[in-house]
Amino acid sequence: MATGHMLCRWLSIPSPLTAARRLTITTKALTVPPPPSTSIRQTAARAAATVTTTTTSSGDAKRRRKKEKERKKAAEAAAAKSEKEKRRTRSDKEHDSSLEFHSSNKDHVPVMLREVVDVFASMPLRSFVDCTLGAAGHSSAIIKAHPQLEQYIGMDVDPEAHAKARAHIDALLLSDSHSHLKTHTLLKNFRNVKSVIGEVDANLLQSGVDAILMDLGMSSMQVNNPERGFSVMADGPLDMRMDPQASLRAADILNSWPDAEVGRVLRDYGEESNWRLLQNKIVLARLKGGIHSTTELIDLIRSMTHGARGGRQGWIKTATRVFQALRIAVNDELSILEKALKDCFACLAPGGRFAVISFHSLEDRIVKQTFLSIIGTGEVPKDDCAGEAKETWVKQIVRGPNGSILTKRPVTPSEEEERLNRRCRSAKLRVIEKSR
Ligand SMILES: C[S@@+](CC[C@H](N)C(=O)[O-])C[C@H]1O[C@@H](n2cnc3c(N)ncnc32)[C@H](O)[C@@H]1O
């Protein structure tokens, strides 16, 4: 290159380095064979052009490769998105404000309310169990939609949710005529759903419940209270217990669980690819007194993702995964789910329905697989007419000898609901019906 540069100066033609910035010579020009007799000037000019072209085309090739890579990445992302869309059934329900049971209830906006009401709409419900009361949004709408309801049981592990739900249900009973409805709200874990129903009414356990609902995840009351430690966006103690009587807090995991267990929680419950680095940082932080607040944990995550691609989005995504992992571990969410799902199905009356809303893929996978194992394989009784086509929300059914899954693909919130309530974005609704 240096010799070429000198030669150019001597021949007073533009240096290839300068020309590289100005000239654009096509690859075609490169392939033109040199004329048989050429002067030094021509040779030098060609040499300059060759250098220029090589520089330009190697730059071009780099740019092309980068563009190609970006195009490929975008195509893959689009394919993954459309595959995801194919695997689910987006609800086309419109927002129905008449379902808002109490305009004064700002505690929690129930997710997929219209869809949940539709699941039980065709059934003359006499009994209904809500395993996750929250602020009783779903419960209230179902009680309102079924004036013939006789027995209602609602449970939650959170005393604040329980108190709010009780107040909302009492107000509903006062305003609507449900004189024959017996309501029971209990501070109980749904892992004990069978014994809870049995204690309330042994006959109900015997005959079976018409409808059961499980709306997993956190309520807005929990997320919005910094003292509970669930929120990535607010400073508070690292608590994350749904049941304040439970002994394990998120801070206990971070500050005293064995290193490998901390790593396992981040990897298995947060699906966090950087789990090992995080584990090491957390263990190192113990030497300086440990991590005790959500802000301290966020600072640690930010220091780790500092400079990484994605900026604010990058650390928020990591933090969301880490908080999810800790919450699952603190509340032992996944290990109790499969048995609770099976127990709920066992408590159903023949023809009864059980609806579950999940909020992350780990939960949804368990719901999907447990439902498949519940319905069983083999001959399906001919007179089982579960989920008749006249119910428009039922798209595809998977039938088994013990029951039918009425949502071969999970139902997901409508675009309108996603716009109105961003917290519903990851919700998936699956429904199973017991054989008659
Ligand atoms: C998403 S909220 C339910 C909101 C409710 N469907 C509504 O419309 O207001 C989930 C609730 O389930 C409760 N919960 C979580 N795990 C539980 C468990 N194992 N047993 C009982 N309740 C639980 C939480 O405390 C929380 O209040």
The ligand as an SDF file (V2000), in Angstrom:
LIG
                    3D

 27 29  0  0  0  0  0  0  0  0999 V2000
  -54.1040  -12.2080   39.7510 C   0  0  0  0  0  0  0  0  0  0  0  0
  -54.6830  -12.1690   41.3620 S   0  0  0  0  0  0  0  0  0  0  0  0
  -56.3620  -12.6210   41.2250 C   0  0  0  0  0  0  0  0  0  0  0  0
  -57.2450  -11.5010   40.8330 C   0  0  0  0  0  0  0  0  0  0  0  0
  -58.7270  -11.8490   40.8240 C   0  0  0  0  0  0  0  0  0  0  0  0
  -59.0250  -12.8630   39.8480 N   0  0  0  0  0  0  0  0  0  0  0  0
  -59.5790  -10.6200   40.5910 C   0  0  0  0  0  0  0  0  0  0  0  0
  -60.3150  -10.5870   39.5990 O   0  0  0  0  0  0  0  0  0  0  0  0
  -59.5330   -9.6870   41.3830 O   0  0  0  0  0  0  0  0  0  0  0  0
  -53.9900  -13.6120   42.0370 C   0  0  0  0  0  0  0  0  0  0  0  0
  -54.2820  -13.8050   43.4900 C   0  0  0  0  0  0  0  0  0  0  0  0
  -53.9670  -15.1560   43.8080 O   0  0  0  0  0  0  0  0  0  0  0  0
  -53.4250  -15.2020   45.0800 C   0  0  0  0  0  0  0  0  0  0  0  0
  -52.6550  -16.4480   45.1800 N   0  0  0  0  0  0  0  0  0  0  0  0
  -51.4750  -16.7290   44.6170 C   0  0  0  0  0  0  0  0  0  0  0  0
  -51.0880  -17.9780   44.9130 N   0  0  0  0  0  0  0  0  0  0  0  0
  -52.0650  -18.4960   45.6940 C   0  0  0  0  0  0  0  0  0  0  0  0
  -52.2570  -19.7580   46.3030 C   0  0  0  0  0  0  0  0  0  0  0  0
  -51.3480  -20.7290   46.1820 N   0  0  0  0  0  0  0  0  0  0  0  0
  -53.3870  -19.9740   47.0000 N   0  0  0  0  0  0  0  0  0  0  0  0
  -54.3150  -18.9900   47.1160 C   0  0  0  0  0  0  0  0  0  0  0  0
  -54.1770  -17.7670   46.5680 N   0  0  0  0  0  0  0  0  0  0  0  0
  -53.0790  -17.5240   45.8530 C   0  0  0  0  0  0  0  0  0  0  0  0
  -52.6150  -13.9510   45.2140 C   0  0  0  0  0  0  0  0  0  0  0  0
  -52.4280  -13.5920   46.5430 O   0  0  0  0  0  0  0  0  0  0  0  0
  -53.4710  -12.9540   44.4420 C   0  0  0  0  0  0  0  0  0  0  0  0
  -54.3040  -12.2430   45.2940 O   0  0  0  0  0  0  0  0  0  0  0  0
  1  2  1  0
  2  3  1  0
  2 10  1  0
  3  4  1  0
  4  5  1  0
  5  6  1  0
  5  7  1  0
  7  8  2  0
  7  9  1  0
 10 11  1  0
 11 12  1  0
 11 26  1  0
 12 13  1  0
 13 14  1  0
 13 24  1  0
 14 15  1  0
 14 23  1  0
 15 16  2  0
 16 17  1  0
 17 18  1  0
 17 23  2  0
 18 19  1  0
 18 20  2  0
 20 21  1  0
 21 22  2  0
 22 23  1  0
 24 25  1  0
 24 26  1  0
 26 27  1  0
M  CHG  2   2   1   9  -1
M  END
$$$$
